[in-house]
Amino acid sequence: MLRFRLLTATLTAAALLAAAPLVTAPVAVAQDSGADPVVAVVNGTELRQSDVLRSAQDLPPQMQAQIGVLFPALVERLVDLTLLTQAARDAGLAEDERVRQLVADAESDAIRRVFLEDKIDAALSEEQLQAAYQDYLTENPAGEEVKARHILLESEDEAMDVIAELEGGATFEELASERSTGPSAAQGGDLGWFSKDQMVAPFSQAAFQLRPGDYTKVPVETQFGWHVIKVEDRREKPAPSFEEIEAELREKVAREVIDEQVQALREDAAIDIKAPGNQPAPGASVPQGEAPAMEAPATEAPKE
């Protein structure tokens, strides 16, 4: 599967380059669902506009957005792919065991995908999304945020020297740019808006005790070093609107539906996992092909 995708990508690039002189103006692509004209005939096989559009589903979104402009090149690509398919069938590969396995895998993936899509579509009602939104507001209550700057130093003595300079009239932003060892030094120590849970506890406790315009008169120690903190403003953290997090809510409901479905199937299934003892031998290779899609684990934003 991976090699096939590489081949498809190569054919796509070749077709786009070959058609580059022709791609000078958008091509009118029929929008009427009843209009599906034949765009090419390859050894008697008709290729329709819908075939070309369907073949473009594997392209990056930015290229799909230019489907009218790229249409001639996509026709050329589909012609090439059709020729390869015809040649493979003529060679008898439709009955090859490797092909049968790939078809079986693709069928299983398609059935599983449609099954889950049906379950998710049934659950993604407006009522369900609104309930998820209310759960989000409950789990993420509005709270106070502060806008602050800080100066990070390696020792308490250095931090005390900075505080003395501030008492003498030095500008916090300039001192941060000159003295801070933290990454925010380039911005004059600016950390923007943050809530209590976004910073390590000693830092948050000190920052949220300050009024706008005040800075810490005693250095604050964290695992990163010694901080001098200045709060510039405070506000109530605004709750996001439904529209702002609708995509996130849809993903959350979809994950819940999948988890619930899998759990229900497990409860009713007879499962006998033969382990240990069935592990591959040391040095065993993984079969080449497309790995199953897995969601990357969420990572916590670094806390300076």
N, C-alpha and C positions, 0 to 999 in steps of 0.2 A: 504493500500500500504506500509506504514511504517513497519507494522508487517510482511508483506510478505518479505520485504527486510531483516529484521532481521532474519527471518527463512532461507532465502537463504544464508545469511552470515554464519549462524550456520551450515548449511549443507556443505557449502564450507570449513569451518574450519575442520569439522569432516572428510570430504573426503580427505583433504590434510594431516591430521594427520594419517588417516588410511593407506594412500598410501605412507607415508614417506619412509618406507623401500624399496618400489619399485622405488622411484624417485632417482635413482642413476646415470642416464645418460639421455641425451636428447633423446626424441622419435622423429623419423623422421616423420614430418607432411608433407603430400603431398602438393606440391606447384602448381601442374598442376590443372588449374581450372576445367578440365574435370574429374579429379580423385576425387571422393567423396565416399570413401568406407564406408560400414556399419561397425560401431564400436561396436554396441551392439544391442540386440533385447530384448525388455521388453514386455512380454505377447503378443508377436506378432507384436509389434510396432518397426519398424526399426529406429535406431538412427544413423545418418551419421556423418562423420567428420565435415561437415559444420554446423550441429546442435550444436556440441560441441564448435566449434569456435564462433558461434553466441552467445552461452550461456556465453562465457567468456567476452563479451563486458562490463559487469557490474563490472569486476575486476579492481583493481588499475593498472595504467600504468606499474608499476614495475613488477607486476605479469604477465600482458599481454606480456611483453618482454621475459618472460620465458615460453611461451606457450608450447614449445616442451617438456620441463622438467615436466611441470605440467599436461600434457595431460592425463595421466592415472587417476589422481585425478579428473580432470574435467569430464571425462567419468563417474566416479562413482557418482559425484554430479548430472549429468544430468539423470542418472538412477534413483536416489532418487527422483528428481523432477518429472520425468515421472510417477513413481509409485504414487506419491501424486496426480498428475493430473488425472490419471486413477481412483484412489479411489474417488476423488471428483466428477468425471463424473458419476461413478457408484452410487453415493449417490444422483444424480439428481440435483447437484448444478449448472449445466450449465443453468438451467432455473430459478435459484434463482434471486430475484430482486436485491440483493446486487451485484451479479456477473454482471447482465445486466448493472447496473450503472457504475461499474468499467470498463466494456468493452466500454461503450459509452464514458466515460471520456478518456480512452486510445485512442479511435478512433479520438476524437476531437483533442487531443494533437498531434497525428501522422499526421493528415491532416494539422493542422496548421504548424507543423514543416516542412513538405515537401513543403508546399506552400511557406514558407519564404525561405527555402533553394533554391528553384528554382529561386525566385526573386533575392536572393543574388548572386547565381552562374551567372545569366545573367548580373549582374552589375559588377562583379569582373573581368573585362577585364584588360589586361595589360595597356591599355590607361587610364582607370579609376584609376588604382593604381598609375600610373605615375603622373596623375593630382593631386591625393591626396598627393603624395610626394612633388610636387611643392608647393601645398598649405601649407604643413607643413613647408617647408623651408621659405616661406613668413611669416608665423605666428611665426616662431622661428628663426629669423635672427641670423647669426653668430655674436657674440659679444665678448667682452674681459672678461677673467676670471683671477682671482688672486689666488695664493696659499698662505695661511696665517696661522699664529698662533695667539692666543690671551690668555690673562690672565684676568679672570673674578673675580671681587672683589666686596665686599658689600658696600664700601664707596669710596668717591672721595679721601679722605686722604690716604686710603690704596693704591689706584691706583697711587697717587703721590709718595708714598714711593717706589713702585715697579719701577717707572720711574727713580727715583733717583738711585736705585740700578743698573739699566741698564746703566745709565750714568757713574756709577762707575766701569763698566766692567763686571757685572754679566751676566750670560748666560740666554737668554730668555727662552729656553726650560727648563732649570733647575728651573727657577723661576715659570714657568707655572705649572710644576709638584708639586712644593712645596706650592704655594700660591693660585693658581686658584681654584675657587669654582665650576667651570663648569665641565660638564662630559668629556670634552676633556683634562682635566688635566692629565689623565693617559697616554695620547699620547703627553705630552709636549705642550699642547695647540693646536695641529695640527688640522686644519679644512679642510685640503685638498683644492681642487680646487672648486671655486664657482663663480657664476655670480652675478651681482648687485641685481637681483630680488630674489635671494635665501636667502638673509639676510635682517634683518630689516633695514629701511632706514638710520638711523644715523650710524650704523655699516658699511654699504656698502659705504656711502659717504666718511667716513674716510679712509676705506681700499683702495678704488680706487684712492685716492689722493696720496698714498705712492708709492715710487719707491722700487724696490726689494732691500731688506736689511735694509730698514728704518722701524722705529716703531713710533707710535704716541707719541708726546711729551706732549700732553694734554689728560687726560682721556676722553673716549667716553661714554656717558650715554645712556642706553637703558632701556627698561622695565625689563631687566634681572639683571641690576646692572651697574657697571663701568668696562669698558674694556680698556686694553692696547693691541694694535694690532701691529703685525709685518707682513709685506708682504715679502715673500721669492721669488716669481716669478710671472710673468705675461705672458699671451698668448692669442691669438685669439681662441675663442671657436670653435672647429672643428665641421662642420656640419656632422650629421650621414649619412652614406651611405644608399641607398635604401634597401639593404639587411639587414642592422642592424635594421631597423624599419618596415620591410615588414609585420610582424605579426601584429604590431600595426595599420598599415594602413589598413590591411584587416578587422580588428575589427571595425575600424572607418567607413569604407565604409559600412560594414554590418549593423552597428547601424543606419547609415543615410538611408539605404534602408528600414529598418524596420520602422523607424519614418515616412518616406515619404509615405510608403504603408498604415500605420495606419491612417495618416492624410487624405490621399485621400479617404479611406474607410469611415472615419467619415464625410467628406464633402458630400458624396453621400448617406449617411444612414439616416434613420428616427430614431432618438434616443430620448427617453423620459425617463429621470431618475426621478423616483418618490422619491424625497427627499425634505425636511426632513420628518421624520415621519416613515421611514422604518428601522430605526436602531434597531439592536437586543436589547432585554431587558437587563438591567444590570445583570451581572453575567452569561450571556449566554455562553455556551461552544462552542469551535470551533470543527467541525467534525474532527475525526482522519483520517489522510491520508497524502499524499505527498503534501507539500505546493508548490505553483508555484515558479519556479526559478526566483530570482530577483538579479540584479547586485548590488553588494555592492557599496555604494557611495564612490567616490574618496575622499581621505583625504590628506590634505596638510602636507608635511613633516615638522616636527618641526624645527623651526628656533632658533638656540641657541643664 
